[in-house]
Amino acid sequence: MKNTLPPWLAAVVVGLAALIGAPTARADIVVNVDQAATQPLPIAITAFGGASVGAQISSVVTADLARSGLFRPLDPALFHEQPDVGVTPSFDAWKSISAQALLVGSVTSGADGRLSVDFRLWDVYAGDQLVGTRLTATPDSWRTIAHQIADAVYEKLTGEKGYFDTRVVFVAESGSKTKKVTRLAIMDQDGANPSYLTDGSALVFAPRFSTRRQEITYMVLRPTGASIYLKNLDTGREEVLGRFPNMTMTMAPRFSPDDSRVAFAAEASGASNIYVMDLASHALHRLTSGLTVDTSPSFSPDGGQIVFNSDRGGEPELYVMSAGGGDVHRISFGAGRYTAPVWSPDGKLIAFVKQQGQEFSIGVMGSDGSGERILTTSYFADEPTWAPNGRVIMFERKLGNGASRLWTVDVTGHIQKEAPYPVSGSDPAWSPLLH
Amino acid sequence: MSGFAIGGPPRGTNRLPALLAAVALHLGLFAFVMFGPHPAQPPVGSSVPINIVSTAPATDSRPAEQAPQTVAAAAPEPVPQAPPQPPAPKVEPLPAFSRAPPSPPQVVKQAPAPAPTKVVKAIPTPKPTPQPALRAAAAQPAKPFDFNHLQQIIENANRTSGAPASSAARGPARVETAPQARPNAGQGISQSDLTGLSQLLDRLWNLQCDVGGVSAIRPFKVTFTVTMTGHLLGPPTAGGLEHSSDPVTASVVRRALDAVHAVEPYDPKYYGQTISPIFDPSHACNNR
């Protein structure tokens, strides 16, 4: 006779056996990390090997990244080695000087005379290659190559698009206060390669870059009246968009995001209103009316709305309306006078100028007017313009002696620098990325 | 029929006499206990005279001289692990240049130079617990079960046993693949140790709060395991967030992974541990 265990008891026996035989599971150690260093990222940028221009390229990259305020290029005197671009670096040596990232590169000249620049960006701690790219261009474009390398490094290490391979068009001022000469000028964002676009025979102002193309609009004021010009910087082709004999002044033209229209303000009979011109047909459409001063229109990136300033409430304030001209509502409610609004490239923020007492500030607010914050305040500041990545704003700052300089400030207000243009300049407008 | 079968008398055997005898034996034992003679109990409250014969000497706290112990042959002492060596040189092509016009030069990843020798704290050798003098098992071969002997077996098993120590030069140590299997690894981690590790990662996490969107990134967990030499067992991971399609998130997570790397070598108390720091960009940026 064979006795058997009941099934439930058998299950208990099997379960106990499994428990006894199971390895002891250990819980992970969990710690919370809710503070951070928030320091500029230390990066080692070696002099690019090969042709002599290699060192110049790496110095431009170094200057770009340092000026952004987000990077701290390390002193090359600390470097233990000059790694070849084709060899994995010795990461321990770079860790020992606290480099978090390492940029190496080399330059070769091809049989056709073109430069080939190979560069690699390394994550020193992880030992990973983050970027490995070759750029080829004519030798006179070495600065462009350098800016594009800086953009690639910036984008990989911050996650944001770069803004170094860009240009700035502005009004260069010279002469005395009574005999001021203004010329339209253009330079790389780092102040290199400045050149004039007009000869100074007429007053020029309010240049604005196209959102997508290397094309600008600007105003010319002659005794006969004001004109809006459109100039293609690649081809040099220039055309007059409109002469407005019935209007004593036209102001602040600005492209729509699709570059098909230009919005501007025009003054007639003591009032200023917002107009939109279709660039293909030159048809003109008035968006605001009345005896108030409406000016400084700026399209939202989706093209659906326009922010502008108006004194319809008594003091200059910021208003938003639909691109067709309706649904006007005020978005600025703080103390002071708000002018020169510009919508950011990502559509989230609106930069503005605010005057309170004897001081002018550059600030930003949400596109609905919320979260206003002042980035910088000085004796005089005006004409903010966004870098294409929406993180940096360039503006004009006037000193006590009347000289104007171009400055940059980031959207946090922490990083503020004078733009590297050595003489007087005003009315800056930042280009889109060139590449 | 399913189930477990147990042994029993053959079918048809008469078990009645044995059963009756067992019942009678138990009944008799019960009656003896209940009604049998009992020793006289002192009445409650009465005193019992005690004669103090002598006063005990004061407790001598000096360590007693240890008698020679008979110690069973113990397993050899575990050999401290050699500092890690880089894996064997491996040649593998790097990804091609992303913009190589004709044909990019083949760039090969060369074997990394041997890392500089680091001073690695020796793995604490488990000290043998002082053993009571073992009874000479050989002298009592008939003893059915010896708890002391069993304890000795268990403790010997707990030690990392191995071949007898050799005077020959040791070869390169291999990367440990299962540090969790080491006994005593990671024991003794206090709350202050964890606070210290958290603060160290705070300092090493270089977060770029000025970049748009960083402060909106939700907390994320990084997981890694520390080897018995204080280094990382494989790359730390953040559940794939390090490869996020959002470049800002990917960048922030990479900085956190860098911080985890930067702590190396980890303190011996973390040897064999799996650690999961939770990084909170929003909190970090708002607290700066």
Chai-1 contact restraints between the chains, C-beta under 6 A:
chainA,res_idxA,chainB,res_idxB,connection_type,confidence,min_distance_angstrom,max_distance_angstrom,comment,restraint_id
A,M1,B,G8,contact,1.0,0.0,6.0,A-B,restraint_1
A,M1,B,R11,contact,1.0,0.0,6.0,A-B,restraint_2
A,K2,B,A5,contact,1.0,0.0,6.0,A-B,restraint_3
A,N3,B,I6,contact,1.0,0.0,6.0,A-B,restraint_4
A,N3,B,G8,contact,1.0,0.0,6.0,A-B,restraint_5
A,T4,B,M1,contact,1.0,0.0,6.0,A-B,restraint_6
A,T4,B,G3,contact,1.0,0.0,6.0,A-B,restraint_7
A,T4,B,F4,contact,1.0,0.0,6.0,A-B,restraint_8
A,T4,B,A5,contact,1.0,0.0,6.0,A-B,restraint_9
A,L5,B,G3,contact,1.0,0.0,6.0,A-B,restraint_10
A,L5,B,F4,contact,1.0,0.0,6.0,A-B,restraint_11
A,A10,B,G3,contact,1.0,0.0,6.0,A-B,restraint_12
A,A10,B,F4,contact,1.0,0.0,6.0,A-B,restraint_13
A,D28,B,T274,contact,1.0,0.0,6.0,A-B,restraint_14
A,D28,B,S276,contact,1.0,0.0,6.0,A-B,restraint_15
A,I29,B,Q273,contact,1.0,0.0,6.0,A-B,restraint_16
A,I29,B,I275,contact,1.0,0.0,6.0,A-B,restraint_17
A,V30,B,S276,contact,1.0,0.0,6.0,A-B,restraint_18
A,V31,B,L194,contact,1.0,0.0,6.0,A-B,restraint_19
A,V31,B,L197,contact,1.0,0.0,6.0,A-B,restraint_20
A,V31,B,S198,contact,1.0,0.0,6.0,A-B,restraint_21
A,V31,B,P277,contact,1.0,0.0,6.0,A-B,restraint_22
A,N32,B,I278,contact,1.0,0.0,6.0,A-B,restraint_23
A,V33,B,L201,contact,1.0,0.0,6.0,A-B,restraint_24
A,V33,B,D202,contact,1.0,0.0,6.0,A-B,restraint_25
A,V33,B,W205,contact,1.0,0.0,6.0,A-B,restraint_26
A,V33,B,P277,contact,1.0,0.0,6.0,A-B,restraint_27
A,V33,B,F279,contact,1.0,0.0,6.0,A-B,restraint_28
A,D34,B,D280,contact,1.0,0.0,6.0,A-B,restraint_29
A,D34,B,H283,contact,1.0,0.0,6.0,A-B,restraint_30
A,D34,B,A284,contact,1.0,0.0,6.0,A-B,restraint_31
A,Q35,B,D202,contact,1.0,0.0,6.0,A-B,restraint_32
A,Q35,B,A284,contact,1.0,0.0,6.0,A-B,restraint_33
A,A36,B,W205,contact,1.0,0.0,6.0,A-B,restraint_34
A,A36,B,L207,contact,1.0,0.0,6.0,A-B,restraint_35
A,A36,B,A284,contact,1.0,0.0,6.0,A-B,restraint_36
A,A37,B,N206,contact,1.0,0.0,6.0,A-B,restraint_37
A,T38,B,L207,contact,1.0,0.0,6.0,A-B,restraint_38
A,T38,B,C209,contact,1.0,0.0,6.0,A-B,restraint_39
A,T38,B,R288,contact,1.0,0.0,6.0,A-B,restraint_40
A,Q39,B,N206,contact,1.0,0.0,6.0,A-B,restraint_41
A,L41,B,N206,contact,1.0,0.0,6.0,A-B,restraint_42
A,L70,B,Q208,contact,1.0,0.0,6.0,A-B,restraint_43
A,G86,B,V107,contact,1.0,0.0,6.0,A-B,restraint_44
A,V87,B,Q110,contact,1.0,0.0,6.0,A-B,restraint_45
A,T88,B,K109,contact,1.0,0.0,6.0,A-B,restraint_46
A,T88,B,Q110,contact,1.0,0.0,6.0,A-B,restraint_47
A,S90,B,A113,contact,1.0,0.0,6.0,A-B,restraint_48
A,D92,B,A115,contact,1.0,0.0,6.0,A-B,restraint_49
A,Q100,B,D258,contact,1.0,0.0,6.0,A-B,restraint_50
A,Y125,B,D258,contact,1.0,0.0,6.0,A-B,restraint_51
A,Y125,B,H261,contact,1.0,0.0,6.0,A-B,restraint_52
A,Y125,B,A262,contact,1.0,0.0,6.0,A-B,restraint_53
A,A126,B,L257,contact,1.0,0.0,6.0,A-B,restraint_54
A,G132,B,F97,contact,1.0,0.0,6.0,A-B,restraint_55
A,T133,B,F97,contact,1.0,0.0,6.0,A-B,restraint_56
A,T133,B,S98,contact,1.0,0.0,6.0,A-B,restraint_57
A,T133,B,R99,contact,1.0,0.0,6.0,A-B,restraint_58
A,R134,B,F97,contact,1.0,0.0,6.0,A-B,restraint_59
A,R134,B,R99,contact,1.0,0.0,6.0,A-B,restraint_60
A,R134,B,A100,contact,1.0,0.0,6.0,A-B,restraint_61
A,T136,B,P101,contact,1.0,0.0,6.0,A-B,restraint_62
A,T158,B,Q208,contact,1.0,0.0,6.0,A-B,restraint_63
A,T158,B,V211,contact,1.0,0.0,6.0,A-B,restraint_64
A,T158,B,S251,contact,1.0,0.0,6.0,A-B,restraint_65
A,G159,B,P247,contact,1.0,0.0,6.0,A-B,restraint_66
A,G159,B,V248,contact,1.0,0.0,6.0,A-B,restraint_67
A,G159,B,S251,contact,1.0,0.0,6.0,A-B,restraint_68
A,E160,B,V211,contact,1.0,0.0,6.0,A-B,restraint_69
A,D410,B,D210,contact,1.0,0.0,6.0,A-B,restraint_70
A,T412,B,D210,contact,1.0,0.0,6.0,A-B,restraint_71
A,H414,B,D210,contact,1.0,0.0,6.0,A-B,restraint_72
